[in-house]
Amino acid sequence: MHCRWSGGSLRGLEAIPVRVEVQFSRGIPFLALVGLAGAATRESRDRVLGALKENGFSPPRGRATVNLAPAEEPKEGASFDLAIALGLLEVSGQVRAQRGKDWWILGELALDGSLRPVRGALALAYAARKAGAAGVLLPSGNREEAALIEGIPVRVLDNLREVIEWVEKKREARLPISTGNSSSHSPGEPEPLPLIEGLPRLERVLELAALGGHHLLLVGSPGNGKTLLARTLATLLPDLAPEEKREVMALRSLAGLPLSVPGPRPFRNPHHGISLAGFLGSTGRGGRPGELSLAHQGLLFLDEIPEFHRNVLEALRGPLESGSFVLSRGAGRIRWPARVQVVAAMNPCPCGQSLRGEEHCRCMPSQVRRYLGKVSGPLLDRLDLVLEVPPWSPSREKEQGRRTARSRVLESRIRLLQSSPRIEKPESDWLDRQLESLGSSFRLRLKVRSLSQSIAALDDVERVSRPQLLEALELGLEQRLAIAATLGSPV
């Protein structure tokens, strides 16, 4: 006798359908688990048998084989416990299933038969929807995530007894109801920004970065507000679209983080001592996202960027271009999303005081070159805006009666998406001549053109003219030229 139930196995943000096939035959009592099961999955045998005995059921009195198909795909996690238990009870005649065969049955069993939540419930549920499953059954501990799932029926239960009664149509499963802790940031205006009041240049650069999703490098002395500027930029970003929100919530679910996003979009600020594995994520046990993927659809702030390990910074180059990356290790191969906006911050020299004047800085030229050289040219080339943060002064004047920065950004973004400002041939040829004289790369040319279009959208003009190109060159090249001159290298 045999039966079949359905579930899924995580592969990063995606999941593969898994058929839990259970066969029973006469012989010496034994339970075999096959199908490339990982360590946590292999231990399902003991958890399932313990839960069956604790709830008054008898293990099959013969040879039972549990096959997790497809056999060539590794299976990780404890989410198969519940499907395996139902299969054993069905082949032994202790349960007559009336429904649930076309659902994904997911849950980890405790020895007393209660259900523990599974990791990555959102990713598993969306994979079930894509695979055409009739619904998803989850532990009640996953109710916060289950309440966010759309497009497929989702039900939650507490223990093995309730699940058995549900498949035998003796009770109904509960609808997931959120407690309200998983709601995303509600739209609204950000708080006042005292740091940039009286400094229109800083405010304009932040608006441009938020408008076009431009990567930003902040150069300034310690304590002048580089971190606060990065957090200010995060408040100017638009709210997540529905599909973006699902991706962000699924990644947070995989990482075991709270589902709420503390702002319009994710904001991640990893320490400069982070390892490459912590930055990129892992492939073992179904995969866990690193800081780079947890910033997907949001902002990644790299404070003190020269202090990051070189391999971590170089690993950022590809994802900035493609919006994703493939992580291949011994445990498998996973594609992680990484559509992020990067804000990096650094001091102008090792002591950080050179912008205050020579009398404040005692760094040797060789020390400055060594410090700045920690950020490679190819990575610097991928940053669109380079901004020098001026020293703090108590004499900044406040501007009153202005529209908020976020309102301007959102209005300009609509204009940019509806009709991107044109760059006519005379302006394009002039820009090419300027960049050629500087020996700039083709990538930098594309970035300056894109930045000039963002400037035109913020200025509410339909065509990019010479003033927008000059401002784009200034914002994109001014500090970059200074760094290159210090290092003695081309732009």
C-alpha positions, 0 to 999 in steps of 0.5 A, a space after each residue: 500500500 502506498 500514498 502521496 502527500 505534498 510539500 516543498 523544500 527551500 532553495 533561497 527565495 524559491 522553493 521546489 515542490 516535493 512529493 512525500 511518497 509513503 509505501 508499506 509492506 510486510 516485514 521487520 518493522 523499519 522506517 526508511 527515509 530516502 531522497 537526499 534528505 539533509 540532517 534535519 530532514 533525516 531526523 524527522 523519523 525520530 520526531 514523527 515516531 515519537 509524536 505518533 506514540 505520544 498521541 496514541 497512534 501505532 507506528 506501521 508494523 512492517 517496513 515503511 519507506 518514505 521517499 522525498 521526490 524528486 530524488 536528485 534534489 537535496 531536501 533540507 529542513 523539518 517542514 516534512 514532518 507533518 506530511 510524513 506523519 500523515 502518510 504513515 497513518 494513512 498506509 497503516 489504516 489509522 487515518 482515512 484522508 478526505 482532503 488535503 492531498 492537493 495541498 502543501 502540508 508543512 510543519 515541524 512536529 514536537 514530540 508531544 504532537 504540537 506543531 512548530 513554525 517552519 522557516 521561510 513560510 512565505 517563500 514556500 507558500 508562493 512556491 505552492 501557488 506557482 506549482 498549482 497547489 490547492 492550498 497550504 496548511 501551516 502551523 499556527 506559529 506561522 500565522 503572521 506570515 500566512 496572513 500576508 499570503 495572497 492568491 492561494 488558500 492558507 489555513 493554520 492548526 496547532 497540533 497533529 490531532 487537529 490536522 488529522 481531524 481536518 483531513 478526515 473532515 471532522 473539523 475546519 482549519 482556522 484562517 490566519 489572522 495577523 496580530 498587527 505586528 507585521 504591517 509595513 511602514 505606512 505612507 507619510 511624510 518623514 520627520 523634519 531634517 535638521 541636519 540639511 536645513 540651510 544646506 541646499 546642496 546636501 538636500 538636493 543631492 539626497 533628493 537626486 539619489 532618492 529620485 533615480 536610485 543613484 549610488 552615493 559616496 559620502 566623504 567627510 570628517 568623523 561626526 559630521 552626520 554621514 550616517 544621519 544623511 544615509 538614514 535621511 535618504 532612506 526616509 525619502 524613498 517611495 513605499 514598497 510596491 506589492 510585489 516588492 513587499 512580498 519579496 522583502 517579507 519572504 527574505 526576512 522570513 528566511 532570515 528569521 527576522 521580524 516581518 515589519 520593515 522599519 521605514 518605507 524600504 529596508 535599511 541595512 547597516 552591516 559592520 565593517 568587520 562582516 565576513 563574506 558569508 555574512 554579507 552574501 549569505 549561505 547555501 546550506 540548510 536551504 539557504 539564508 540571505 546575507 546582508 546584501 540580499 536583506 537590503 533588496 529593494 532598499 538601501 545598503 549603508 556601508 559606513 567606513 567603507 575602506 575598513 571592509 574586507 577587500 573580498 566583501 567590497 569586490 563581491 559587491 561589484 557584480 550585484 550592483 550591475 545585475 541586481 542579483 547574484 549566484 552563490 555556488 558552494 559545496 552545499 548547492 547553488 542559489 540565486 539571491 536577489 540584490 537590487 539595492 541602492 548603496 550609500 557608502 561613507 568614508 573619511 578623507 584621510 586616516 585621521 579624518 581631519 584633512 577637510 578641516 585644514 592642514 593644521 588639523 591633519 597630520 597624515 603623511 601622503 603615503 598614508 592617505 594614498 594607502 587609505 583611499 586605495 582600499 576602495 578599488 577603482 572598479 567599485 568607485 566607478 559604480 558609485 554615481 554620486 560623490 559628495 563632500 560633507 562639510 564640517 558642522 557649523 552652528 550658523 546654518 540658516 533654516 529655510 521655512 515654508 518649503 515643500 518636504 523633500 519626500 514630496 518633491 522626490 515622489 512627484 519628480 519620480 512620476 515625471 521621470 517614469 512617465 517621460 524621461 527627459 531627452 538628451 539632444 545630440 549637441 548636448 550629448 556630443 558636448 558631454 562625450 568630449 568632456 568625458 573623453 578629455 578626462 579619460 573616463 570609462 563608458 560606465 561613467 558616461 552612462 551614469 552621468 547621462 542618467 544623473 543628468 536626466 534625474 536632475 532635469 526631472 527634479 527641475 521639471 524640464 523636458 529636455 536635458 540642457 547644459 546646466 543639468 549636464 554641468 551639475 551631473 559632471 560636478 556631482 559625479 566627478 568632483 570628489 572622484 577626481 580628487 581621489 584619483 589625483 591623490 592616488 595618481 590614477 585616471 578617473 
